[in-house]
Amino acid sequence: MTLRNSILNVLLGVLIGSAAMLSYQGREVDRLYVKLSQLTIKYEDLQQENVQLSAKLHQTDPEPVIQGFQVDAKAPDSITQLQSVQFVKQQLAFLVGRKLQILVDHPDLPYRLLDGRDFMVGNEQYTVRLLTVVVDETPYLRISVSPKNSG
């Protein structure tokens, strides 16, 4: 009887220890995914800046061009925030390198392109709402992101 209890206690300890380790590893994987996403976005921004500076170096036309977009997102969690920033930058990537005059003439263009757009993070669908647009060589956009079913 005591041998059986000892074996059950050991198995219970192993089970509890495994569950705790799995929980810790899950959090660590989430943290590393967020870090990877942040670094990927930073890398893409630096590549884009490199291309823009190279083009600017060889540019004879002094008219300002759109150099990229700075996006500030309010989202339910950090993974969704990173994915929403990446989504917005992908949607507006065709404007990078074009003359700034496009946004000066049509300041509602980002709103028409982004507001109400849906995108997926994992298995959940989110909706983008554009809150603020500041037109500059690096336009600033502030967005909010909410799950599709909540509005």
N, CA, C and O atoms as a GROMACS GRO file, in nm:
protein
  604
    1MET      N    1   0.081  -0.119   0.000
    1MET     CA    2   0.000   0.000   0.000
    1MET      C    3   0.086   0.126   0.000
    1MET      O    4   0.055   0.220  -0.074
    2THR      N    5   0.189   0.133   0.078
    2THR     CA    6   0.274   0.251   0.084
    2THR      C    7   0.356   0.266  -0.044
    2THR      O    8   0.386   0.378  -0.085
    3LEU      N    9   0.394   0.155  -0.105
    3LEU     CA   10   0.466   0.162  -0.232
    3LEU      C   11   0.376   0.220  -0.340
    3LEU      O   12   0.418   0.302  -0.422
    4ARG      N   13   0.251   0.176  -0.340
    4ARG     CA   14   0.153   0.227  -0.436
    4ARG      C   15   0.131   0.377  -0.416
    4ARG      O   16   0.126   0.452  -0.514
    5ASN      N   17   0.117   0.421  -0.293
    5ASN     CA   18   0.099   0.564  -0.262
    5ASN      C   19   0.221   0.644  -0.303
    5ASN      O   20   0.208   0.756  -0.353
    6SER      N   21   0.338   0.588  -0.283
    6SER     CA   22   0.461   0.657  -0.321
    6SER      C   23   0.468   0.674  -0.472
    6SER      O   24   0.506   0.780  -0.523
    7ILE      N   25   0.432   0.569  -0.544
    7ILE     CA   26   0.434   0.576  -0.691
    7ILE      C   27   0.330   0.676  -0.740
    7ILE      O   28   0.358   0.754  -0.831
    8LEU      N   29   0.211   0.676  -0.680
    8LEU     CA   30   0.107   0.772  -0.718
    8LEU      C   31   0.151   0.915  -0.688
    8LEU      O   32   0.124   1.006  -0.767
    9ASN      N   33   0.218   0.937  -0.575
    9ASN     CA   34   0.267   1.070  -0.541
    9ASN      C   35   0.374   1.117  -0.640
    9ASN      O   36   0.377   1.234  -0.678
   10VAL      N   37   0.461   1.025  -0.680
   10VAL     CA   38   0.564   1.060  -0.777
   10VAL      C   39   0.500   1.094  -0.912
   10VAL      O   40   0.536   1.192  -0.976
   11LEU      N   41   0.404   1.012  -0.953
   11LEU     CA   42   0.335   1.038  -1.080
   11LEU      C   43   0.258   1.170  -1.075
   11LEU      O   44   0.255   1.244  -1.173
   12LEU      N   45   0.196   1.199  -0.962
   12LEU     CA   46   0.125   1.326  -0.946
   12LEU      C   47   0.222   1.443  -0.953
   12LEU      O   48   0.193   1.546  -1.015
   13GLY      N   49   0.338   1.428  -0.890
   13GLY     CA   50   0.440   1.533  -0.896
   13GLY      C   51   0.491   1.555  -1.037
   13GLY      O   52   0.512   1.668  -1.079
   14VAL      N   53   0.512   1.446  -1.109
   14VAL     CA   54   0.557   1.456  -1.248
   14VAL      C   55   0.451   1.525  -1.333
   14VAL      O   56   0.483   1.609  -1.417
   15LEU      N   57   0.326   1.491  -1.311
   15LEU     CA   58   0.216   1.551  -1.387
   15LEU      C   59   0.205   1.701  -1.360
   15LEU      O   60   0.191   1.781  -1.453
   16ILE      N   61   0.212   1.739  -1.234
   16ILE     CA   62   0.203   1.881  -1.198
   16ILE      C   63   0.325   1.956  -1.251
   16ILE      O   64   0.312   2.067  -1.302
   17GLY      N   65   0.442   1.897  -1.238
   17GLY     CA   66   0.564   1.960  -1.290
   17GLY      C   67   0.559   1.977  -1.441
   17GLY      O   68   0.601   2.080  -1.494
   18SER      N   69   0.508   1.877  -1.510
   18SER     CA   70   0.495   1.885  -1.657
   18SER      C   71   0.398   1.996  -1.697
   18SER      O   72   0.424   2.071  -1.792
   19ALA      N   73   0.287   2.006  -1.626
   19ALA     CA   74   0.189   2.110  -1.657
   19ALA      C   75   0.248   2.249  -1.635
   19ALA      O   76   0.227   2.340  -1.716
   20ALA      N   77   0.321   2.266  -1.526
   20ALA     CA   78   0.384   2.395  -1.498
   20ALA      C   79   0.488   2.429  -1.604
   20ALA      O   80   0.495   2.543  -1.650
   21MET      N   81   0.567   2.331  -1.644
   21MET     CA   82   0.670   2.353  -1.746
   21MET      C   83   0.606   2.387  -1.880
   21MET      O   84   0.655   2.474  -1.952
   22LEU      N   85   0.498   2.318  -1.915
   22LEU     CA   86   0.428   2.346  -2.041
   22LEU      C   87   0.372   2.488  -2.042
   22LEU      O   88   0.378   2.557  -2.143
   23SER      N   89   0.316   2.530  -1.930
   23SER     CA   90   0.262   2.666  -1.919
   23SER      C   91   0.373   2.769  -1.936
   23SER      O   92   0.357   2.867  -2.008
   24TYR      N   93   0.485   2.747  -1.869
   24TYR     CA   94   0.598   2.839  -1.880
   24TYR      C   95   0.650   2.845  -2.023
   24TYR      O   96   0.676   2.954  -2.075
   25GLN      N   97   0.665   2.732  -2.087
   25GLN     CA   98   0.716   2.727  -2.224
   25GLN      C   99   0.619   2.795  -2.321
   25GLN      O  100   0.662   2.860  -2.416
   26GLY      N  101   0.488   2.782  -2.298
   26GLY     CA  102   0.389   2.850  -2.382
   26GLY      C  103   0.403   3.001  -2.374
   26GLY      O  104   0.396   3.070  -2.476
   27ARG      N  105   0.423   3.052  -2.254
   27ARG     CA  106   0.443   3.197  -2.238
   27ARG      C  107   0.572   3.241  -2.304
   27ARG      O  108   0.578   3.348  -2.365
   28GLU      N  109   0.675   3.159  -2.292
   28GLU     CA  110   0.804   3.193  -2.352
   28GLU      C  111   0.794   3.195  -2.505
   28GLU      O  112   0.851   3.282  -2.570
   29VAL      N  113   0.720   3.100  -2.562
   29VAL     CA  114   0.700   3.096  -2.707
   29VAL      C  115   0.624   3.221  -2.752
   29VAL      O  116   0.660   3.281  -2.854
   30ASP      N  117   0.521   3.260  -2.679
   30ASP     CA  118   0.446   3.382  -2.713
   30ASP      C  119   0.537   3.505  -2.708
   30ASP      O  120   0.532   3.590  -2.796
   31ARG      N  121   0.619   3.513  -2.604
   31ARG     CA  122   0.710   3.627  -2.590
   31ARG      C  123   0.809   3.631  -2.706
   31ARG      O  124   0.836   3.737  -2.762
   32LEU      N  125   0.863   3.516  -2.742
   32LEU     CA  126   0.958   3.510  -2.853
   32LEU      C  127   0.891   3.542  -2.987
   32LEU      O  128   0.953   3.602  -3.074
   33TYR      N  129   0.765   3.502  -3.003
   33TYR     CA  130   0.692   3.534  -3.127
   33TYR      C  131   0.672   3.685  -3.139
   33TYR      O  132   0.690   3.742  -3.246
   34VAL      N  133   0.636   3.750  -3.029
   34VAL     CA  134   0.618   3.895  -3.031
   34VAL      C  135   0.750   3.963  -3.064
   34VAL      O  136   0.754   4.056  -3.145
   35LYS      N  137   0.858   3.916  -3.004
   35LYS     CA  138   0.991   3.974  -3.030
   35LYS      C  139   1.029   3.954  -3.177
   35LYS      O  140   1.081   4.046  -3.240
   36LEU      N  141   1.005   3.835  -3.232
   36LEU     CA  142   1.034   3.807  -3.372
   36LEU      C  143   0.953   3.899  -3.463
   36LEU      O  144   1.006   3.953  -3.560
   37SER      N  145   0.825   3.917  -3.432
   37SER     CA  146   0.741   4.006  -3.513
   37SER      C  147   0.791   4.149  -3.507
   37SER      O  148   0.795   4.218  -3.609
   38GLN      N  149   0.829   4.195  -3.388
   38GLN     CA  150   0.882   4.331  -3.375
   38GLN      C  151   1.009   4.348  -3.457
   38GLN      O  152   1.026   4.448  -3.526
   39LEU      N  153   1.098   4.251  -3.449
   39LEU     CA  154   1.224   4.260  -3.523
   39LEU      C  155   1.202   4.250  -3.674
   39LEU      O  156   1.272   4.314  -3.751
   40THR      N  157   1.104   4.169  -3.716
   40THR     CA  158   1.073   4.158  -3.858
   40THR      C  159   1.022   4.290  -3.912
   40THR      O  160   1.061   4.334  -4.020
   41ILE      N  161   0.934   4.355  -3.836
   41ILE     CA  162   0.881   4.486  -3.877
   41ILE      C  163   0.993   4.588  -3.881
   41ILE      O  164   1.001   4.668  -3.974
   42LYS      N  165   1.080   4.587  -3.782
   42LYS     CA  166   1.193   4.680  -3.778
   42LYS      C  167   1.285   4.656  -3.898
   42LYS      O  168   1.332   4.752  -3.960
   43TYR      N  169   1.311   4.530  -3.931
   43TYR     CA  170   1.395   4.496  -4.046
   43TYR      C  171   1.333   4.546  -4.176
   43TYR      O  172   1.402   4.603  -4.261
   44GLU      N  173   1.202   4.525  -4.192
   44GLU     CA  174   1.134   4.572  -4.313
   44GLU      C  175   1.138   4.724  -4.322
   44GLU      O  176   1.157   4.780  -4.430
   45ASP      N  177   1.121   4.791  -4.208
   45ASP     CA  178   1.129   4.938  -4.206
   45ASP      C  179   1.268   4.986  -4.246
   45ASP      O  180   1.282   5.081  -4.323
   46LEU      N  181   1.371   4.919  -4.195
   46LEU     CA  182   1.507   4.958  -4.229
   46LEU      C  183   1.539   4.930  -4.376
   46LEU      O  184   1.610   5.008  -4.439
   47GLN      N  185   1.488   4.820  -4.429
   47GLN     CA  186   1.507   4.792  -4.572
   47GLN      C  187   1.440   4.901  -4.656
   47GLN      O  188   1.498   4.951  -4.752
   48GLN      N  189   1.319   4.936  -4.618
   48GLN     CA  190   1.245   5.038  -4.690
   48GLN      C  191   1.318   5.173  -4.681
   48GLN      O  192   1.327   5.245  -4.780
   49GLU      N  193   1.369   5.206  -4.564
   49GLU     CA  194   1.443   5.330  -4.547
   49GLU      C  195   1.570   5.330  -4.631
   49GLU      O  196   1.606   5.432  -4.689
   50ASN      N  197   1.636   5.216  -4.639
   50ASN     CA  198   1.757   5.203  -4.719
   50ASN      C  199   1.726   5.228  -4.867
   50ASN      O  200   1.799   5.300  -4.935
   51VAL      N  201   1.618   5.170  -4.916
   51VAL     CA  202   1.578   5.190  -5.056
   51VAL      C  203   1.544   5.337  -5.080
   51VAL      O  204   1.582   5.394  -5.182
   52GLN      N  205   1.473   5.397  -4.986
   52GLN     CA  206   1.433   5.537  -5.001
   52GLN      C  207   1.554   5.630  -4.999
   52GLN      O  208   1.562   5.724  -5.079
   53LEU      N  209   1.647   5.604  -4.909
   53LEU     CA  210   1.766   5.689  -4.904
   53LEU      C  211   1.852   5.672  -5.028
   53LEU      O  212   1.911   5.768  -5.077
   54SER      N  213   1.859   5.550  -5.078
   54SER     CA  214   1.933   5.526  -5.201
   54SER      C  215   1.868   5.600  -5.318
   54SER      O  216   1.937   5.661  -5.399
   55ALA      N  217   1.735   5.593  -5.325
   55ALA     CA  218   1.664   5.663  -5.432
   55ALA      C  219   1.679   5.814  -5.417
   55ALA      O  220   1.694   5.886  -5.516
   56LYS      N  221   1.676   5.862  -5.294
   56LYS     CA  222   1.690   6.005  -5.269
   56LYS      C  223   1.829   6.054  -5.309
   56LYS      O  224   1.844   6.167  -5.356
   57LEU      N  225   1.928   5.971  -5.289
   57LEU     CA  226   2.065   6.006  -5.324
   57LEU      C  227   2.078   6.030  -5.474
   57LEU      O  228   2.151   6.119  -5.517
   58HIS      N  229   2.009   5.950  -5.552
   58HIS     CA  230   2.017   5.960  -5.698
   58HIS      C  231   1.904   6.041  -5.759
   58HIS      O  232   1.894   6.051  -5.882
   59GLN      N  233   1.820   6.099  -5.677
   59GLN     CA  234   1.703   6.174  -5.725
   59GLN      C  235   1.744   6.314  -5.769
   59GLN      O  236   1.815   6.385  -5.697
   60THR      N  237   1.698   6.353  -5.887
   60THR     CA  238   1.723   6.489  -5.934
   60THR      C  239   1.603   6.578  -5.908
   60THR      O  240   1.615   6.700  -5.910
   61ASP      N  241   1.487   6.518  -5.884
   61ASP     CA  242   1.363   6.592  -5.859
   61ASP      C  243   1.356   6.626  -5.710
   61ASP      O  244   1.352   6.535  -5.628
   62PRO      N  245   1.355   6.755  -5.674
   62PRO     CA  246   1.356   6.792  -5.533
   62PRO      C  247   1.220   6.777  -5.464
   62PRO      O  248   1.210   6.803  -5.344
   63GLU      N  249   1.116   6.735  -5.536
   63GLU     CA  250   0.983   6.724  -5.476
   63GLU      C  251   0.981   6.609  -5.373
   63GLU      O  252   1.032   6.500  -5.401
   64PRO      N  253   0.923   6.632  -5.255
   64PRO     CA  254   0.924   6.529  -5.151
   64PRO      C  255   0.841   6.406  -5.190
   64PRO      O  256   0.740   6.415  -5.260
   65VAL      N  257   0.887   6.291  -5.143
   65VAL     CA  258   0.816   6.166  -5.168
   65VAL      C  259   0.780   6.101  -5.035
   65VAL      O  260   0.836   6.134  -4.931
   66ILE      N  261   0.685   6.009  -5.040
   66ILE     CA  262   0.645   5.934  -4.922
   66ILE      C  263   0.754   5.833  -4.892
   66ILE      O  264   0.786   5.748  -4.975
   67GLN      N  265   0.811   5.842  -4.774
   67GLN     CA  266   0.924   5.756  -4.739
   67GLN      C  267   0.883   5.631  -4.664
   67GLN      O  268   0.965   5.541  -4.646
   68GLY      N  269   0.764   5.624  -4.620
   68GLY     CA  270   0.716   5.510  -4.542
   68GLY      C  271   0.600   5.556  -4.457
   68GLY      O  272   0.557   5.671  -4.467
   69PHE      N  273   0.550   5.469  -4.373
   69PHE     CA  274   0.438   5.504  -4.287
   69PHE      C  275   0.471   5.466  -4.144
   69PHE      O  276   0.523   5.358  -4.117
   70GLN      N  277   0.440   5.556  -4.052
   70GLN     CA  278   0.453   5.526  -3.910
   70GLN      C  279   0.313   5.495  -3.861
   70GLN      O  280   0.222   5.577  -3.873
   71VAL      N  281   0.295   5.377  -3.806
   71VAL     CA  282   0.162   5.332  -3.765
   71VAL      C  283   0.163   5.304  -3.616
   71VAL      O  284   0.248   5.232  -3.564
   72ASP      N  285   0.066   5.363  -3.547
   72ASP     CA  286   0.046   5.340  -3.405
   72ASP      C  287  -0.089   5.269  -3.391
   72ASP      O  288  -0.191   5.322  -3.433
   73ALA      N  289  -0.088   5.150  -3.333
   73ALA     CA  290  -0.211   5.071  -3.325
   73ALA      C  291  -0.253   5.047  -3.181
   73ALA      O  292  -0.170   5.020  -3.094
   74LYS      N  293  -0.383   5.057  -3.159
   74LYS     CA  294  -0.442   5.020  -3.031
   74LYS      C  295  -0.516   4.889  -3.057
   74LYS      O  296  -0.613   4.885  -3.132
   75ALA      N  297  -0.469   4.781  -2.992
   75ALA     CA  298  -0.525   4.649  -3.017
   75ALA      C  299  -0.541   4.574  -2.885
   75ALA      O  300  -0.483   4.614  -2.784
   76PRO      N  301  -0.618   4.465  -2.887
   76PRO     CA  302  -0.642   4.390  -2.763
   76PRO      C  303  -0.517   4.326  -2.703
   76PRO      O  304  -0.509   4.311  -2.581
   77ASP      N  305  -0.420   4.289  -2.786
   77ASP     CA  306  -0.298   4.228  -2.734
   77ASP      C  307  -0.181   4.263  -2.825
   77ASP      O  308  -0.199   4.317  -2.934
   78SER      N  309  -0.061   4.231  -2.779
   78SER     CA  310   0.059   4.273  -2.853
   78SER      C  311   0.074   4.200  -2.986
   78SER      O  312   0.124   4.260  -3.082
   79ILE      N  313   0.034   4.076  -2.995
   79ILE     CA  314   0.045   4.004  -3.123
   79ILE      C  315  -0.047   4.067  -3.226
   79ILE      O  316  -0.007   4.089  -3.340
   80THR      N  317  -0.170   4.096  -3.187
   80THR     CA  318  -0.265   4.160  -3.278
   80THR      C  319  -0.216   4.299  -3.316
   80THR      O  320  -0.233   4.341  -3.430
   81GLN      N  321  -0.156   4.370  -3.222
   81GLN     CA  322  -0.103   4.503  -3.250
   81GLN      C  323   0.005   4.495  -3.358
   81GLN      O  324   0.003   4.573  -3.453
   82LEU      N  325   0.098   4.403  -3.343
   82LEU     CA  326   0.206   4.389  -3.441
   82LEU      C  327   0.152   4.348  -3.577
   82LEU      O  328   0.195   4.400  -3.680
   83GLN      N  329   0.058   4.254  -3.578
   83GLN     CA  330   0.002   4.208  -3.705
   83GLN      C  331  -0.077   4.319  -3.773
   83GLN      O  332  -0.076   4.329  -3.896
   84SER      N  333  -0.147   4.403  -3.695
   84SER     CA  334  -0.224   4.511  -3.754
   84SER      C  335  -0.133   4.617  -3.815
   84SER      O  336  -0.162   4.670  -3.922
   85VAL      N  337  -0.022   4.648  -3.748
   85VAL     CA  338   0.075   4.744  -3.803
   85VAL      C  339   0.131   4.690  -3.935
   85VAL      O  340   0.144   4.763  -4.033
   86GLN      N  341   0.164   4.562  -3.935
   86GLN     CA  342   0.218   4.500  -4.056
   86GLN      C  343   0.114   4.500  -4.168
   86GLN      O  344   0.148   4.527  -4.283
   87PHE      N  345  -0.011   4.472  -4.135
   87PHE     CA  346  -0.119   4.472  -4.234
   87PHE      C  347  -0.136   4.610  -4.297
   87PHE      O  348  -0.146   4.623  -4.419
   88VAL      N  349  -0.140   4.714  -4.212
   88VAL     CA  350  -0.158   4.850  -4.263
   88VAL      C  351  -0.042   4.890  -4.354
   88VAL      O  352  -0.064   4.948  -4.460
   89LYS      N  353   0.080   4.859  -4.313
   89LYS     CA  354   0.196   4.895  -4.395
   89LYS      C  355   0.195   4.820  -4.528
   89LYS      O  356   0.237   4.875  -4.630
   90GLN      N  357   0.148   4.696  -4.528
   90GLN     CA  358   0.139   4.621  -4.653
   90GLN      C  359   0.033   4.682  -4.744
   90GLN      O  360   0.053   4.689  -4.866
   91GLN      N  361  -0.078   4.726  -4.688
   91GLN     CA  362  -0.186   4.783  -4.768
   91GLN      C  363  -0.145   4.916  -4.832
   91GLN      O  364  -0.193   4.950  -4.939
   92LEU      N  365  -0.056   4.990  -4.766
   92LEU     CA  366  -0.014   5.121  -4.816
   92LEU      C  367   0.123   5.119  -4.884
   92LEU      O  368   0.173   5.224  -4.925
   93ALA      N  369   0.182   5.003  -4.897
   93ALA     CA  370   0.318   4.992  -4.951
   93ALA      C  371   0.330   5.049  -5.093
   93ALA      O  372   0.436   5.099  -5.131
   94PHE      N  373   0.223   5.042  -5.171
   94PHE     CA  374   0.230   5.093  -5.308
   94PHE      C  375   0.248   5.244  -5.314
   94PHE      O  376   0.287   5.297  -5.418
   95LEU      N  377   0.221   5.314  -5.205
   95LEU     CA  378   0.237   5.460  -5.202
   95LEU      C  379   0.381   5.503  -5.170
   95LEU      O  380   0.420   5.616  -5.197
   96VAL      N  381   0.458   5.413  -5.111
   96VAL     CA  382   0.595   5.446  -5.072
   96VAL      C  383   0.678   5.473  -5.199
   96VAL      O  384   0.679   5.394  -5.293
   97GLY      N  385   0.746   5.586  -5.198
   97GLY     CA  386   0.826   5.626  -5.313
   97GLY      C  387   0.753   5.719  -5.408
   97GLY      O  388   0.813   5.779  -5.497
   98ARG      N  389   0.622   5.731  -5.389
   98ARG     CA  390   0.545   5.823  -5.474
   98ARG      C  391   0.550   5.963  -5.415
   98ARG      O  392   0.586   5.983  -5.299
   99LYS      N  393   0.513   6.059  -5.498
   99LYS     CA  394   0.519   6.199  -5.452
   99LYS      C  395   0.419   6.224  -5.340
   99LYS      O  396   0.306   6.174  -5.341
  100LEU      N  397   0.464   6.303  -5.245
  100LEU     CA  398   0.382   6.337  -5.129
  100LEU      C  399   0.256   6.413  -5.170
  100LEU      O  400   0.156   6.413  -5.098
  101GLN      N  401   0.262   6.476  -5.283
  101GLN     CA  402   0.150   6.556  -5.332
  101GLN      C  403   0.021   6.472  -5.343
  101GLN      O  404  -0.089   6.525  -5.333
  102ILE      N  405   0.036   6.341  -5.364
  102ILE     CA  406  -0.081   6.253  -5.372
  102ILE      C  407  -0.162   6.261  -5.243
  102ILE      O  408  -0.284   6.272  -5.246
  103LEU      N  409  -0.093   6.255  -5.128
  103LEU     CA  410  -0.164   6.262  -5.000
  103LEU      C  411  -0.208   6.404  -4.967
  103LEU      O  412  -0.308   6.424  -4.898
  104VAL      N  413  -0.135   6.503  -5.016
  104VAL     CA  414  -0.176   6.641  -4.993
  104VAL      C  415  -0.306   6.669  -5.069
  104VAL      O  416  -0.397   6.733  -5.017
  105ASP      N  417  -0.313   6.620  -5.193
  105ASP     CA  418  -0.433   6.640  -5.275
  105ASP      C  419  -0.550   6.553  -5.227
  105ASP      O  420  -0.666   6.593  -5.239
  106HIS      N  421  -0.520   6.436  -5.174
  106HIS     CA  422  -0.624   6.341  -5.132
  106HIS      C  423  -0.596   6.292  -4.990
  106HIS      O  424  -0.557   6.176  -4.973
  107PRO      N  425  -0.615   6.376  -4.890
  107PRO     CA  426  -0.583   6.334  -4.753
  107PRO      C  427  -0.673   6.222  -4.702
  107PRO      O  428  -0.641   6.157  -4.602
  108ASP      N  429  -0.786   6.198  -4.769
  108ASP     CA  430  -0.876   6.090  -4.727
  108ASP      C  431  -0.838   5.955  -4.788
  108ASP      O  432  -0.904   5.855  -4.760
  109LEU      N  433  -0.735   5.951  -4.869
  109LEU     CA  434  -0.695   5.826  -4.934
  109LEU      C  435  -0.664   5.714  -4.835
  109LEU      O  436  -0.716   5.604  -4.852
  110PRO      N  437  -0.584   5.736  -4.731
  110PRO     CA  438  -0.561   5.628  -4.635
  110PRO      C  439  -0.690   5.580  -4.568
  110PRO      O  440  -0.708   5.461  -4.543
  111TYR      N  441  -0.780   5.675  -4.540
  111TYR     CA  442  -0.908   5.638  -4.479
  111TYR      C  443  -0.986   5.546  -4.573
  111TYR      O  444  -1.039   5.443  -4.530
  112ARG      N  445  -0.993   5.582  -4.700
  112ARG     CA  446  -1.067   5.500  -4.796
  112ARG      C  447  -1.003   5.364  -4.816
  112ARG      O  448  -1.073   5.266  -4.843
  113LEU      N  449  -0.871   5.356  -4.803
  113LEU     CA  450  -0.802   5.230  -4.824
  113LEU      C  451  -0.806   5.138  -4.702
  113LEU      O  452  -0.800   5.016  -4.716
  114LEU      N  453  -0.816   5.196  -4.582
  114LEU     CA  454  -0.799   5.116  -4.461
  114LEU      C  455  -0.922   5.100  -4.373
  114LEU      O  456  -0.947   4.992  -4.320
  115ASP      N  457  -1.000   5.206  -4.355
  115ASP     CA  458  -1.106   5.204  -4.256
  115ASP      C  459  -1.210   5.095  -4.289
  115ASP      O  460  -1.265   5.090  -4.398
  116GLY      N  461  -1.232   5.010  -4.191
  116GLY     CA  462  -1.330   4.903  -4.208
  116GLY      C  463  -1.273   4.776  -4.270
  116GLY      O  464  -1.345   4.678  -4.285
  117ARG      N  465  -1.146   4.777  -4.305
  117ARG     CA  466  -1.083   4.657  -4.364
  117ARG      C  467  -1.067   4.549  -4.259
  117ARG      O  468  -1.042   4.578  -4.142
  118ASP      N  469  -1.081   4.426  -4.300
  118ASP     CA  470  -1.067   4.311  -4.211
  118ASP      C  471  -0.938   4.237  -4.241
  118ASP      O  472  -0.892   4.233  -4.355
  119PHE      N  473  -0.880   4.178  -4.137
  119PHE     CA  474  -0.764   4.093  -4.153
  119PHE      C  475  -0.768   3.985  -4.045
  119PHE      O  476  -0.840   3.998  -3.946
  120MET      N  477  -0.691   3.881  -4.065
  120MET     CA  478  -0.693   3.766  -3.974
  120MET      C  479  -0.565   3.762  -3.890
  120MET      O  480  -0.456   3.790  -3.938
  121VAL      N  481  -0.582   3.729  -3.764
  121VAL     CA  482  -0.471   3.696  -3.674
  121VAL      C  483  -0.506   3.560  -3.616
  121VAL      O  484  -0.598   3.549  -3.534
  122GLY      N  485  -0.434   3.460  -3.658
  122GLY     CA  486  -0.469   3.324  -3.617
  122GLY      C  487  -0.603   3.287  -3.679
  122GLY      O  488  -0.619   3.290  -3.801
  123ASN      N  489  -0.698   3.252  -3.595
  123ASN     CA  490  -0.832   3.215  -3.642
  123ASN      C  491  -0.934   3.325  -3.618
  123ASN      O  492  -1.053   3.305  -3.642
  124GLU      N  493  -0.889   3.441  -3.573
  124GLU     CA  494  -0.982   3.549  -3.540
  124GLU      C  495  -0.971   3.662  -3.640
  124GLU      O  496  -0.862   3.701  -3.681
  125GLN      N  497  -1.086   3.715  -3.678
  125GLN     CA  498  -1.091   3.824  -3.774
  125GLN      C  499  -1.104   3.957  -3.699
  125GLN      O  500  -1.182   3.970  -3.605
  126TYR      N  501  -1.026   4.056  -3.744
  126TYR     CA  502  -1.025   4.189  -3.682
  126TYR      C  503  -1.058   4.295  -3.785
  126TYR      O  504  -1.037   4.276  -3.905
  127THR      N  505  -1.109   4.408  -3.737
  127THR     CA  506  -1.144   4.520  -3.823
  127THR      C  507  -1.058   4.640  -3.786
  127THR      O  508  -1.039   4.670  -3.668
  128VAL      N  509  -1.007   4.709  -3.888
  128VAL     CA  510  -0.923   4.827  -3.869
  128VAL      C  511  -1.010   4.952  -3.873
  128VAL      O  512  -1.096   4.966  -3.960
  129ARG      N  513  -0.989   5.042  -3.779
  129ARG     CA  514  -1.053   5.173  -3.780
  129ARG      C  515  -0.942   5.277  -3.778
  129ARG      O  516  -0.858   5.278  -3.688
  130LEU      N  517  -0.942   5.364  -3.878
  130LEU     CA  518  -0.840   5.469  -3.887
  130LEU      C  519  -0.887   5.589  -3.805
  130LEU      O  520  -0.995   5.643  -3.829
  131LEU      N  521  -0.805   5.628  -3.709
  131LEU     CA  522  -0.842   5.738  -3.619
  131LEU      C  523  -0.777   5.870  -3.658
  131LEU      O  524  -0.842   5.975  -3.654
  132THR      N  525  -0.650   5.866  -3.696
  132THR     CA  526  -0.575   5.988  -3.724
  132THR      C  527  -0.482   5.967  -3.842
  132THR      O  528  -0.421   5.861  -3.857
  133VAL      N  529  -0.471   6.071  -3.926
  133VAL     CA  530  -0.373   6.071  -4.035
  133VAL      C  531  -0.301   6.205  -4.030
  133VAL      O  532  -0.364   6.310  -4.032
  134VAL      N  533  -0.168   6.200  -4.025
  134VAL     CA  534  -0.086   6.320  -4.031
  134VAL      C  535   0.000   6.306  -4.157
  134VAL      O  536   0.082   6.215  -4.167
  135VAL      N  537  -0.020   6.398  -4.252
  135VAL     CA  538   0.052   6.392  -4.379
  135VAL      C  539   0.189   6.457  -4.364
  135VAL      O  540   0.200   6.573  -4.326
  136ASP      N  541   0.291   6.379  -4.396
  136ASP     CA  542   0.430   6.422  -4.391
  136ASP      C  543   0.508   6.328  -4.482
  136ASP      O  544   0.449   6.237  -4.540
  137GLU      N  545   0.639   6.347  -4.495
  137GLU     CA  546   0.717   6.254  -4.577
  137GLU      C  547   0.709   6.113  -4.522
  137GLU      O  548   0.716   6.016  -4.598
  138THR      N  549   0.694   6.100  -4.391
  138THR     CA  550   0.662   5.971  -4.329
  138THR      C  551   0.528   5.989  -4.260
  138THR      O  552   0.522   6.024  -4.142
  139PRO      N  553   0.418   5.966  -4.333
  139PRO     CA  554   0.285   5.989  -4.275
  139PRO      C  555   0.263   5.905  -4.149
  139PRO      O  556   0.306   5.791  -4.139
  140TYR      N  557   0.194   5.966  -4.054
  140TYR     CA  558   0.162   5.902  -3.927
  140TYR      C  559   0.016   5.860  -3.929
  140TYR      O  560  -0.072   5.940  -3.960
  141LEU      N  561  -0.009   5.735  -3.896
  141LEU     CA  562  -0.146   5.683  -3.890
  141LEU      C  563  -0.170   5.623  -3.752
  141LEU      O  564  -0.088   5.546  -3.702
  142ARG      N  565  -0.282   5.659  -3.692
  142ARG     CA  566  -0.322   5.596  -3.565
  142ARG      C  567  -0.447   5.516  -3.593
  142ARG      O  568  -0.546   5.568  -3.645
  143ILE      N  569  -0.442   5.388  -3.557
  143ILE     CA  570  -0.556   5.300  -3.584
  143ILE      C  571  -0.600   5.232  -3.455
  143ILE      O  572  -0.525   5.225  -3.357
  144SER      N  573  -0.721   5.184  -3.457
  144SER     CA  574  -0.767   5.094  -3.352
  144SER      C  575  -0.813   4.966  -3.420
  144SER      O  576  -0.864   4.969  -3.532
  145VAL      N  577  -0.794   4.856  -3.351
  145VAL     CA  578  -0.827   4.725  -3.405
  145VAL      C  579  -0.918   4.656  -3.307
  145VAL      O  580  -0.891   4.652  -3.187
  146SER      N  581  -1.027   4.600  -3.357
  146SER     CA  582  -1.119   4.528  -3.270
  146SER      C  583  -1.164   4.399  -3.338
  146SER      O  584  -1.163   4.390  -3.461
  147PRO      N  585  -1.201   4.301  -3.258
  147PRO     CA  586  -1.250   4.177  -3.318
  147PRO      C  587  -1.374   4.205  -3.404
  147PRO      O  588  -1.457   4.290  -3.370
  148LYS      N  589  -1.386   4.134  -3.513
  148LYS     CA  590  -1.493   4.157  -3.611
  148LYS      C  591  -1.631   4.148  -3.547
  148LYS      O  592  -1.718   4.230  -3.578
  149ASN      N  593  -1.653   4.052  -3.460
  149ASN     CA  594  -1.786   4.032  -3.402
  149ASN      C  595  -1.827   4.140  -3.303
  149ASN      O  596  -1.946   4.155  -3.274
  150SER      N  597  -1.730   4.219  -3.250
  150SER     CA  598  -1.768   4.323  -3.154
  150SER      C  599  -1.780   4.460  -3.217
  150SER      O  600  -1.800   4.559  -3.146
  151GLY      N  601  -1.768   4.469  -3.345
  151GLY     CA  602  -1.797   4.597  -3.405
  151GLY      C  603  -1.691   4.659  -3.481
  151GLY      O  604  -1.709   4.768  -3.535
   0.00000   0.00000   0.00000
